[in-house]
Amino acid sequence: MRILEVLRTGQVDRQFTRTWAAYAVVATALWSWGASPAAAQFNWHSWYASTGTNAAGCGEIDNPCRTVSYAIDQTQAGGEVQCKDANYNPFVTITKSITITCDIQLSTNLIRTGAYNFNVNIGPNDAVIVRGLNFHGDEYSFGYSVPGIDFKGAGTLVLDNVKVTGFVTAGILFEPNGPAKLQVTNSLFARNGNITGGSGAGIRILPQASGAARVHLDNVTIVSNAFGVAVDGSTSANGINMTIANSILSGNANDGLVATTSAGHSPVGVMMANTRSTSNLYGVRSIGPNVTVRADGSKIVGNDYGLVSLNGGALLSSGDNTVQANGVNGSFTGSFSHQ
């Protein structure tokens, strides 16, 4: 009513003026106190660049952070971190949902400089998405036996258009301790693992204790590693379910694809669809009880040994595969039909 009277008469007394001014001061103080810290430290979208600075409040496009790890710290869970240019980044640890994008600069590099490189340890409801990054670890110059990407915990890891090369332990070591998903698309894994020592892999799936893994690889090139794709259920009692589609497994020192488990541990199921396993020591191996590898429209060609089944492992064919020109072709143990 007081405001209406002022608007009607145009008259303002001193008491009203003092009261209104007091409200304005309080409102301004509350706005400043509540908004500034959030704007400074909790971005939804943060940027990083080679010319940026790691300082509290960085992350705006005109005030980028220097490294991806610092930009992640400035970003809310569920937000996005994006590069402005090709940038050197040392080790990174991620413990929350985040998207990291560098599609505009494929030369962005994360070089191994410590006891780990890119460590993801998230909860079952979290998801980490990485696009366009190049992970490079030169095993001939450094003494660190670490994977390029090490996944622990649970939740979901999505990799698209990434390159992972030169890591002694593995390109990806996927070792969840809870239910977890890995999706890799349009990516390259090369020269990972100890090639002369016969250990490590381009992609290694190794759930721990109560861990379970659901894995999808699509349009992935896995070449010149110690092992190409190694699926191991021997350290968990829960299942591993994997699909490899439209991919190339070639020139790996040991297996293009190997799936194994031991009695009482994880059942392993792998579907290999429209995929080529060529010029490896072994094209495809299925090892151990409760391991089933299915092949559909795939080519196992030019390996020393094409198909190998050991210790009860099953190798099933849809009838639409090519197994030719291997030193020893081997054979499927059974078949399955399309529905």
C-alpha positions as YAML, in Angstrom:
chain: A
units: angstrom
residues:
- id: 1
  name: MET
  ca: [0.00, 0.00, 0.00]
- id: 2
  name: ARG
  ca: [2.81, 2.40, 0.79]
- id: 3
  name: ILE
  ca: [4.37, 1.88, -2.63]
- id: 4
  name: LEU
  ca: [1.00, 2.48, -4.34]
- id: 5
  name: GLU
  ca: [0.53, 5.75, -2.46]
- id: 6
  name: VAL
  ca: [3.94, 6.99, -3.50]
- id: 7
  name: LEU
  ca: [3.25, 6.11, -7.12]
- id: 8
  name: ARG
  ca: [-0.11, 7.98, -6.97]
- id: 9
  name: THR
  ca: [0.98, 11.14, -5.16]
- id: 10
  name: GLY
  ca: [4.64, 11.33, -6.16]
- id: 11
  name: GLN
  ca: [5.50, 12.17, -2.52]
- id: 12
  name: VAL
  ca: [8.14, 10.23, -0.58]
- id: 13
  name: ASP
  ca: [8.72, 10.82, 3.12]
- id: 14
  name: ARG
  ca: [12.06, 10.35, 4.83]
- id: 15
  name: GLN
  ca: [11.06, 7.21, 6.70]
- id: 16
  name: PHE
  ca: [10.07, 5.45, 3.51]
- id: 17
  name: THR
  ca: [13.32, 6.54, 1.82]
- id: 18
  name: ARG
  ca: [15.43, 5.19, 4.68]
- id: 19
  name: THR
  ca: [13.52, 1.89, 4.73]
- id: 20
  name: TRP
  ca: [13.78, 1.38, 0.97]
- id: 21
  name: ALA
  ca: [17.51, 2.14, 1.01]
- id: 22
  name: ALA
  ca: [18.08, -0.41, 3.78]
- id: 23
  name: TYR
  ca: [16.29, -3.11, 1.78]
- id: 24
  name: ALA
  ca: [18.44, -2.32, -1.24]
- id: 25
  name: VAL
  ca: [21.69, -2.65, 0.74]
- id: 26
  name: VAL
  ca: [20.65, -6.01, 2.21]
- id: 27
  name: ALA
  ca: [19.55, -7.35, -1.17]
- id: 28
  name: THR
  ca: [22.80, -6.29, -2.83]
- id: 29
  name: ALA
  ca: [24.88, -7.92, -0.09]
- id: 30
  name: LEU
  ca: [22.94, -11.20, -0.31]
- id: 31
  name: TRP
  ca: [23.31, -11.31, -4.10]
- id: 32
  name: SER
  ca: [27.04, -10.65, -3.93]
- id: 33
  name: TRP
  ca: [27.64, -13.20, -1.19]
- id: 34
  name: GLY
  ca: [25.67, -15.98, -2.89]
- id: 35
  name: ALA
  ca: [26.63, -15.53, -6.55]
- id: 36
  name: SER
  ca: [30.32, -14.72, -6.71]
- id: 37
  name: PRO
  ca: [31.86, -17.94, -5.34]
- id: 38
  name: ALA
  ca: [29.67, -20.10, -7.57]
- id: 39
  name: ALA
  ca: [30.61, -18.12, -10.63]
- id: 40
  name: ALA
  ca: [34.29, -18.27, -9.74]
- id: 41
  name: GLN
  ca: [34.71, -21.95, -8.88]
- id: 42
  name: PHE
  ca: [31.78, -24.00, -10.12]
- id: 43
  name: ASN
  ca: [31.46, -23.65, -13.88]
- id: 44
  name: TRP
  ca: [29.21, -25.86, -15.92]
- id: 45
  name: HIS
  ca: [31.53, -25.41, -18.92]
- id: 46
  name: SER
  ca: [35.24, -24.74, -18.43]
- id: 47
  name: TRP
  ca: [37.99, -24.14, -20.98]
- id: 48
  name: TYR
  ca: [41.72, -24.87, -20.85]
- id: 49
  name: ALA
  ca: [44.52, -23.69, -23.13]
- id: 50
  name: SER
  ca: [48.31, -23.64, -23.45]
- id: 51
  name: THR
  ca: [48.18, -19.89, -22.74]
- id: 52
  name: GLY
  ca: [45.86, -20.25, -19.74]
- id: 53
  name: THR
  ca: [46.57, -19.87, -16.03]
- id: 54
  name: ASN
  ca: [45.78, -22.29, -13.22]
- id: 55
  name: ALA
  ca: [44.13, -19.95, -10.74]
- id: 56
  name: ALA
  ca: [40.89, -20.03, -8.79]
- id: 57
  name: GLY
  ca: [38.07, -18.81, -10.99]
- id: 58
  name: CYS
  ca: [39.67, -19.79, -14.31]
- id: 59
  name: GLY
  ca: [37.67, -21.63, -16.93]
- id: 60
  name: GLU
  ca: [35.78, -18.94, -18.84]
- id: 61
  name: ILE
  ca: [36.52, -18.97, -22.57]
- id: 62
  name: ASP
  ca: [38.40, -15.64, -22.25]
- id: 63
  name: ASN
  ca: [40.14, -16.78, -19.04]
- id: 64
  name: PRO
  ca: [41.01, -20.48, -19.59]
- id: 65
  name: CYS
  ca: [42.83, -22.73, -17.15]
- id: 66
  name: ARG
  ca: [46.27, -24.05, -18.05]
- id: 67
  name: THR
  ca: [45.63, -27.80, -17.66]
- id: 68
  name: VAL
  ca: [42.71, -30.15, -18.03]
- id: 69
  name: SER
  ca: [43.07, -31.34, -14.42]
- id: 70
  name: TYR
  ca: [42.74, -27.82, -13.01]
- id: 71
  name: ALA
  ca: [39.80, -27.12, -15.31]
- id: 72
  name: ILE
  ca: [38.08, -30.26, -14.00]
- id: 73
  name: ASP
  ca: [38.48, -28.93, -10.44]
- id: 74
  name: GLN
  ca: [36.72, -25.71, -11.50]
- id: 75
  name: THR
  ca: [33.79, -27.57, -13.07]
- id: 76
  name: GLN
  ca: [30.63, -28.89, -11.48]
- id: 77
  name: ALA
  ca: [29.89, -32.61, -11.57]
- id: 78
  name: GLY
  ca: [28.08, -33.31, -14.81]
- id: 79
  name: GLY
  ca: [29.68, -30.34, -16.56]
- id: 80
  name: GLU
  ca: [32.06, -30.14, -19.52]
- id: 81
  name: VAL
  ca: [35.73, -29.26, -19.94]
- id: 82
  name: GLN
  ca: [36.92, -28.22, -23.39]
- id: 83
  name: CYS
  ca: [40.29, -27.36, -24.93]
- id: 84
  name: LYS
  ca: [41.02, -24.19, -26.92]
- id: 85
  name: ASP
  ca: [44.23, -25.51, -28.49]
- id: 86
  name: ALA
  ca: [46.68, -28.41, -28.48]
- id: 87
  name: ASN
  ca: [48.03, -28.64, -24.97]
- id: 88
  name: TYR
  ca: [50.42, -30.73, -22.88]
- id: 89
  name: ASN
  ca: [48.75, -32.21, -19.81]
- id: 90
  name: PRO
  ca: [50.35, -34.37, -17.10]
- id: 91
  name: PHE
  ca: [48.49, -36.93, -15.00]
- id: 92
  name: VAL
  ca: [44.77, -36.50, -14.36]
- id: 93
  name: THR
  ca: [42.45, -37.99, -11.72]
- id: 94
  name: ILE
  ca: [38.66, -37.94, -12.18]
- id: 95
  name: THR
  ca: [36.25, -38.72, -9.35]
- id: 96
  name: LYS
  ca: [32.98, -37.25, -10.68]
- id: 97
  name: SER
  ca: [30.80, -37.18, -13.77]
- id: 98
  name: ILE
  ca: [32.46, -35.00, -16.42]
- id: 99
  name: THR
  ca: [32.76, -34.59, -20.19]
- id: 100
  name: ILE
  ca: [36.20, -33.76, -21.60]
- id: 101
  name: THR
  ca: [36.17, -32.61, -25.22]
- id: 102
  name: CYS
  ca: [39.01, -31.76, -27.56]
- id: 103
  name: ASP
  ca: [37.65, -32.61, -30.99]
- id: 104
  name: ILE
  ca: [38.85, -29.30, -32.41]
- id: 105
  name: GLN
  ca: [42.51, -30.13, -31.64]
- id: 106
  name: LEU
  ca: [43.32, -33.80, -32.12]
- id: 107
  name: SER
  ca: [46.97, -33.22, -31.19]
- id: 108
  name: THR
  ca: [46.14, -32.56, -27.54]
- id: 109
  name: ASN
  ca: [48.55, -34.74, -25.64]
- id: 110
  name: LEU
  ca: [48.57, -36.40, -22.22]
- id: 111
  name: ILE
  ca: [52.09, -37.73, -21.67]
- id: 112
  name: ARG
  ca: [52.98, -40.16, -18.90]
- id: 113
  name: THR
  ca: [55.03, -38.30, -16.32]
- id: 114
  name: GLY
  ca: [54.30, -40.09, -13.05]
- id: 115
  name: ALA
  ca: [52.91, -43.16, -11.35]
- id: 116
  name: TYR
  ca: [49.71, -42.91, -13.38]
- id: 117
  name: ASN
  ca: [48.43, -41.05, -16.40]
- id: 118
  name: PHE
  ca: [44.64, -40.80, -16.65]
- id: 119
  name: ASN
  ca: [42.89, -42.27, -13.63]
- id: 120
  name: VAL
  ca: [39.09, -42.61, -13.46]
- id: 121
  name: ASN
  ca: [37.64, -43.62, -10.10]
- id: 122
  name: ILE
  ca: [33.92, -42.87, -10.01]
- id: 123
  name: GLY
  ca: [30.71, -44.08, -8.38]
- id: 124
  name: PRO
  ca: [28.01, -46.32, -9.89]
- id: 125
  name: ASN
  ca: [25.81, -43.39, -10.97]
- id: 126
  name: ASP
  ca: [28.64, -41.39, -12.56]
- id: 127
  name: ALA
  ca: [29.67, -41.16, -16.20]
- id: 128
  name: VAL
  ca: [32.89, -39.85, -17.74]
- id: 129
  name: ILE
  ca: [32.94, -38.99, -21.45]
- id: 130
  name: VAL
  ca: [36.22, -38.28, -23.27]
- id: 131
  name: ARG
  ca: [36.34, -37.13, -26.89]
- id: 132
  name: GLY
  ca: [39.27, -36.26, -29.15]
- id: 133
  name: LEU
  ca: [42.21, -36.68, -26.77]
- id: 134
  name: ASN
  ca: [45.58, -38.21, -27.65]
- id: 135
  name: PHE
  ca: [47.21, -40.22, -24.85]
- id: 136
  name: HIS
  ca: [50.87, -40.89, -25.54]
- id: 137
  name: GLY
  ca: [53.39, -42.63, -23.28]
- id: 138
  name: ASP
  ca: [56.82, -43.33, -24.71]
- id: 139
  name: GLU
  ca: [57.83, -46.65, -23.18]
- id: 140
  name: TYR
  ca: [61.36, -46.26, -24.49]
- id: 141
  name: SER
  ca: [62.01, -43.03, -22.58]
- id: 142
  name: PHE
  ca: [60.21, -43.51, -19.26]
- id: 143
  name: GLY
  ca: [60.40, -46.15, -16.57]
- id: 144
  name: TYR
  ca: [56.76, -46.03, -15.46]
- id: 145
  name: SER
  ca: [54.71, -49.18, -16.01]
- id: 146
  name: VAL
  ca: [51.24, -47.63, -16.05]
- id: 147
  name: PRO
  ca: [48.20, -47.81, -18.32]
- id: 148
  name: GLY
  ca: [47.18, -44.87, -20.46]
- id: 149
  name: ILE
  ca: [43.67, -44.94, -18.95]
- id: 150
  name: ASP
  ca: [43.06, -46.74, -15.66]
- id: 151
  name: PHE
  ca: [39.39, -47.19, -14.71]
- id: 152
  name: LYS
  ca: [38.45, -48.14, -11.15]
- id: 153
  name: GLY
  ca: [35.24, -47.90, -9.15]
- id: 154
  name: ALA
  ca: [31.98, -48.33, -11.05]
- id: 155
  name: GLY
  ca: [29.83, -46.25, -13.40]
- id: 156
  name: THR
  ca: [30.37, -45.57, -17.10]
- id: 157
  name: LEU
  ca: [33.35, -44.58, -19.23]
- id: 158
  name: VAL
  ca: [32.75, -43.43, -22.82]
- id: 159
  name: LEU
  ca: [35.70, -42.87, -25.18]
- id: 160
  name: ASP
  ca: [35.23, -41.49, -28.68]
- id: 161
  name: ASN
  ca: [37.85, -40.53, -31.24]
- id: 162
  name: VAL
  ca: [40.80, -41.07, -28.91]
- id: 163
  name: LYS
  ca: [44.31, -42.34, -29.62]
- id: 164
  name: VAL
  ca: [46.21, -44.30, -26.96]
- id: 165
  name: THR
  ca: [49.78, -45.33, -27.75]
- id: 166
  name: GLY
  ca: [52.97, -46.47, -26.03]
- id: 167
  name: PHE
  ca: [51.86, -47.50, -22.51]
- id: 168
  name: VAL
  ca: [53.59, -50.48, -20.92]
- id: 169
  name: THR
  ca: [50.69, -51.89, -18.89]
- id: 170
  name: ALA
  ca: [47.78, -51.26, -21.26]
- id: 171
  name: GLY
  ca: [46.17, -48.62, -23.40]
- id: 172
  name: ILE
  ca: [43.06, -49.06, -21.24]
- id: 173
  name: LEU
  ca: [43.04, -51.07, -18.04]
- id: 174
  name: PHE
  ca: [39.37, -51.48, -17.15]
- id: 175
  name: GLU
  ca: [39.32, -52.88, -13.61]
- id: 176
  name: PRO
  ca: [36.01, -51.93, -11.95]
- id: 177
  name: ASN
  ca: [35.14, -53.01, -8.43]
- id: 178
  name: GLY
  ca: [31.40, -52.61, -9.05]
- id: 179
  name: PRO
  ca: [29.02, -52.76, -12.02]
- id: 180
  name: ALA
  ca: [30.59, -50.73, -14.83]
- id: 181
  name: LYS
  ca: [30.28, -49.99, -18.54]
- id: 182
  name: LEU
  ca: [32.91, -49.16, -21.13]
- id: 183
  name: GLN
  ca: [32.05, -47.85, -24.59]
- id: 184
  name: VAL
  ca: [34.80, -47.10, -27.11]
- id: 185
  name: THR
  ca: [34.12, -45.82, -30.63]
- id: 186
  name: ASN
  ca: [36.19, -44.50, -33.56]
- id: 187
  name: SER
  ca: [39.49, -44.90, -31.71]
- id: 188
  name: LEU
  ca: [43.06, -46.21, -32.10]
- id: 189
  name: PHE
  ca: [45.18, -48.29, -29.71]
- id: 190
  name: ALA
  ca: [48.72, -49.00, -30.86]
- id: 191
  name: ARG
  ca: [52.07, -50.11, -29.40]
- id: 192
  name: ASN
  ca: [50.74, -50.73, -25.88]
- id: 193
  name: GLY
  ca: [51.98, -53.41, -23.50]
- id: 194
  name: ASN
  ca: [55.41, -54.91, -23.09]
- id: 195
  name: ILE
  ca: [55.72, -56.32, -26.57]
- id: 196
  name: THR
  ca: [59.00, -58.15, -26.01]
- id: 197
  name: GLY
  ca: [57.95, -59.35, -22.54]
- id: 198
  name: GLY
  ca: [54.56, -60.60, -23.71]
- id: 199
  name: SER
  ca: [52.35, -58.72, -21.24]
- id: 200
  name: GLY
  ca: [49.89, -55.86, -21.38]
- id: 201
  name: ALA
  ca: [47.32, -55.05, -24.04]
- id: 202
  name: GLY
  ca: [45.70, -52.40, -26.15]
- id: 203
  name: ILE
  ca: [42.49, -52.92, -24.15]
- id: 204
  name: ARG
  ca: [42.47, -55.08, -21.03]
- id: 205
  name: ILE
  ca: [39.24, -55.95, -19.20]
- id: 206
  name: LEU
  ca: [39.93, -57.16, -15.65]
- id: 207
  name: PRO
  ca: [37.09, -56.68, -13.12]
- id: 208
  name: GLN
  ca: [38.07, -56.88, -9.46]
- id: 209
  name: ALA
  ca: [36.34, -58.64, -6.55]
- id: 210
  name: SER
  ca: [32.67, -57.56, -6.93]
- id: 211
  name: GLY
  ca: [33.25, -55.89, -10.29]
- id: 212
  name: ALA
  ca: [31.26, -56.62, -13.44]
- id: 213
  name: ALA
  ca: [31.88, -55.27, -16.94]
- id: 214
  name: ARG
  ca: [29.68, -54.52, -19.92]
- id: 215
  name: VAL
  ca: [31.86, -53.45, -22.85]
- id: 216
  name: HIS
  ca: [31.10, -52.24, -26.37]
- id: 217
  name: LEU
  ca: [33.82, -51.54, -28.95]
- id: 218
  name: ASP
  ca: [32.79, -50.17, -32.35]
- id: 219
  name: ASN
  ca: [35.03, -49.01, -35.20]
- id: 220
  name: VAL
  ca: [38.15, -49.45, -33.08]
- id: 221
  name: THR
  ca: [41.61, -50.17, -34.52]
- id: 222
  name: ILE
  ca: [43.87, -52.18, -32.19]
- id: 223
  name: VAL
  ca: [47.28, -52.77, -33.78]
- id: 224
  name: SER
  ca: [50.85, -53.67, -32.82]
- id: 225
  name: ASN
  ca: [50.22, -54.18, -29.10]
- id: 226
  name: ALA
  ca: [51.48, -57.04, -26.91]
- id: 227
  name: PHE
  ca: [47.89, -58.36, -26.79]
- id: 228
  name: GLY
  ca: [45.10, -56.71, -28.74]
- id: 229
  name: VAL
  ca: [41.97, -57.17, -26.60]
- id: 230
  name: ALA
  ca: [42.42, -59.25, -23.44]
- id: 231
  name: VAL
  ca: [39.30, -60.16, -21.44]
- id: 232
  name: ASP
  ca: [40.05, -61.76, -18.07]
- id: 233
  name: GLY
  ca: [37.40, -62.89, -15.59]
- id: 234
  name: SER
  ca: [39.73, -64.66, -13.19]
- id: 235
  name: THR
  ca: [39.68, -61.95, -10.48]
- id: 236
  name: SER
  ca: [35.90, -61.52, -10.17]
- id: 237
  name: ALA
  ca: [32.85, -63.70, -9.60]
- id: 238
  name: ASN
  ca: [30.56, -61.46, -11.66]
- id: 239
  name: GLY
  ca: [30.08, -61.44, -15.39]
- id: 240
  name: ILE
  ca: [31.79, -59.84, -18.39]
- id: 241
  name: ASN
  ca: [29.71, -59.15, -21.48]
- id: 242
  name: MET
  ca: [31.49, -57.66, -24.51]
- id: 243
  name: THR
  ca: [30.67, -56.78, -28.10]
- id: 244
  name: ILE
  ca: [33.36, -55.95, -30.68]
- id: 245
  name: ALA
  ca: [31.92, -54.67, -33.95]
- id: 246
  name: ASN
  ca: [33.33, -53.21, -37.17]
- id: 247
  name: SER
  ca: [36.86, -53.26, -35.77]
- id: 248
  name: ILE
  ca: [40.42, -54.30, -36.69]
- id: 249
  name: LEU
  ca: [42.72, -56.42, -34.49]
- id: 250
  name: SER
  ca: [45.99, -56.69, -36.36]
- id: 251
  name: GLY
  ca: [49.72, -57.18, -35.92]
- id: 252
  name: ASN
  ca: [49.56, -57.82, -32.18]
- id: 253
  name: ALA
  ca: [52.44, -59.87, -30.79]
- id: 254
  name: ASN
  ca: [50.14, -62.39, -29.09]
- id: 255
  name: ASP
  ca: [46.34, -62.48, -29.52]
- id: 256
  name: GLY
  ca: [44.07, -60.30, -31.54]
- id: 257
  name: LEU
  ca: [41.36, -61.31, -29.05]
- id: 258
  name: VAL
  ca: [41.69, -63.56, -26.02]
- id: 259
  name: ALA
  ca: [38.96, -64.28, -23.46]
- id: 260
  name: THR
  ca: [39.74, -66.30, -20.35]
- id: 261
  name: THR
  ca: [38.46, -67.13, -16.90]
- id: 262
  name: SER
  ca: [39.01, -69.76, -14.22]
- id: 263
  name: ALA
  ca: [36.69, -72.12, -12.36]
- id: 264
  name: GLY
  ca: [34.36, -70.29, -9.97]
- id: 265
  name: HIS
  ca: [35.05, -66.87, -11.46]
- id: 266
  name: SER
  ca: [33.37, -64.54, -13.95]
- id: 267
  name: PRO
  ca: [31.49, -66.03, -16.87]
- id: 268
  name: VAL
  ca: [32.68, -64.30, -20.04]
- id: 269
  name: GLY
  ca: [30.63, -63.74, -23.18]
- id: 270
  name: VAL
  ca: [32.06, -62.00, -26.25]
- id: 271
  name: MET
  ca: [30.31, -61.23, -29.55]
- id: 272
  name: MET
  ca: [32.68, -60.48, -32.43]
- id: 273
  name: ALA
  ca: [30.72, -58.97, -35.33]
- id: 274
  name: ASN
  ca: [32.04, -57.79, -38.69]
- id: 275
  name: THR
  ca: [35.56, -57.62, -37.27]
- id: 276
  name: ARG
  ca: [38.94, -58.64, -38.70]
- id: 277
  name: SER
  ca: [41.62, -60.39, -36.66]
- id: 278
  name: THR
  ca: [44.68, -60.60, -38.89]
- id: 279
  name: SER
  ca: [48.46, -61.02, -38.70]
- id: 280
  name: ASN
  ca: [48.54, -61.80, -34.97]
- id: 281
  name: LEU
  ca: [50.13, -64.79, -33.26]
- id: 282
  name: TYR
  ca: [46.61, -66.00, -32.37]
- id: 283
  name: GLY
  ca: [43.52, -64.70, -34.12]
- id: 284
  name: VAL
  ca: [40.97, -65.60, -31.42]
- id: 285
  name: ARG
  ca: [41.36, -67.71, -28.28]
- id: 286
  name: SER
  ca: [38.69, -68.84, -25.83]
- id: 287
  name: ILE
  ca: [40.20, -70.25, -22.63]
- id: 288
  name: GLY
  ca: [38.52, -71.72, -19.57]
- id: 289
  name: PRO
  ca: [35.16, -72.91, -18.34]
- id: 290
  name: ASN
  ca: [32.20, -70.61, -18.88]
- id: 291
  name: VAL
  ca: [33.87, -68.60, -21.65]
- id: 292
  name: THR
  ca: [31.94, -68.19, -24.90]
- id: 293
  name: VAL
  ca: [33.16, -66.26, -27.92]
- id: 294
  name: ARG
  ca: [30.70, -65.86, -30.79]
- id: 295
  name: ALA
  ca: [31.76, -64.74, -34.26]
- id: 296
  name: ASP
  ca: [29.40, -63.27, -36.85]
- id: 297
  name: GLY
  ca: [30.49, -61.95, -40.26]
- id: 298
  name: SER
  ca: [34.13, -61.73, -39.16]
- id: 299
  name: LYS
  ca: [37.47, -62.63, -40.73]
- id: 300
  name: ILE
  ca: [40.24, -64.51, -38.97]
- id: 301
  name: VAL
  ca: [42.97, -64.48, -41.59]
- id: 302
  name: GLY
  ca: [46.77, -64.58, -41.81]
- id: 303
  name: ASN
  ca: [47.53, -65.37, -38.16]
- id: 304
  name: ASP
  ca: [49.99, -68.01, -37.00]
- id: 305
  name: TYR
  ca: [47.04, -69.72, -35.30]
- id: 306
  name: GLY
  ca: [43.51, -68.77, -36.30]
- id: 307
  name: LEU
  ca: [41.08, -70.24, -33.75]
- id: 308
  name: VAL
  ca: [42.11, -71.84, -30.46]
- id: 309
  name: SER
  ca: [39.88, -73.26, -27.71]
- id: 310
  name: LEU
  ca: [41.41, -74.43, -24.44]
- id: 311
  name: ASN
  ca: [40.18, -75.76, -21.08]
- id: 312
  name: GLY
  ca: [36.51, -75.82, -22.04]
- id: 313
  name: GLY
  ca: [36.30, -72.44, -23.77]
- id: 314
  name: ALA
  ca: [33.62, -72.24, -26.49]
- id: 315
  name: LEU
  ca: [34.05, -70.73, -29.96]
- id: 316
  name: LEU
  ca: [30.72, -70.42, -31.78]
- id: 317
  name: SER
  ca: [30.10, -69.39, -35.40]
- id: 318
  name: SER
  ca: [27.02, -67.96, -37.08]
- id: 319
  name: GLY
  ca: [28.19, -69.68, -40.28]
- id: 320
  name: ASP
  ca: [29.11, -66.39, -41.94]
- id: 321
  name: ASN
  ca: [32.80, -66.10, -41.03]
- id: 322
  name: THR
  ca: [36.07, -66.50, -42.94]
- id: 323
  name: VAL
  ca: [38.89, -68.54, -41.38]
- id: 324
  name: GLN
  ca: [41.61, -68.84, -44.00]
- id: 325
  name: ALA
  ca: [45.34, -68.54, -44.67]
- id: 326
  name: ASN
  ca: [46.39, -68.98, -41.04]
- id: 327
  name: GLY
  ca: [49.43, -71.10, -40.21]
- id: 328
  name: VAL
  ca: [46.95, -73.37, -38.41]
- id: 329
  name: ASN
  ca: [43.33, -72.42, -39.05]
- id: 330
  name: GLY
  ca: [41.78, -74.23, -36.11]
- id: 331
  name: SER
  ca: [38.01, -74.60, -35.92]
- id: 332
  name: PHE
  ca: [34.90, -73.44, -34.11]
- id: 333
  name: THR
  ca: [33.58, -75.68, -31.36]
- id: 334
  name: GLY
  ca: [29.94, -75.09, -32.27]
- id: 335
  name: SER
  ca: [27.44, -72.79, -33.94]
- id: 336
  name: PHE
  ca: [24.60, -70.40, -33.15]
- id: 337
  name: SER
  ca: [21.78, -69.12, -35.30]
- id: 338
  name: HIS
  ca: [20.33, -65.68, -35.94]
- id: 339
  name: GLN
  ca: [16.84, -65.05, -34.63]
...
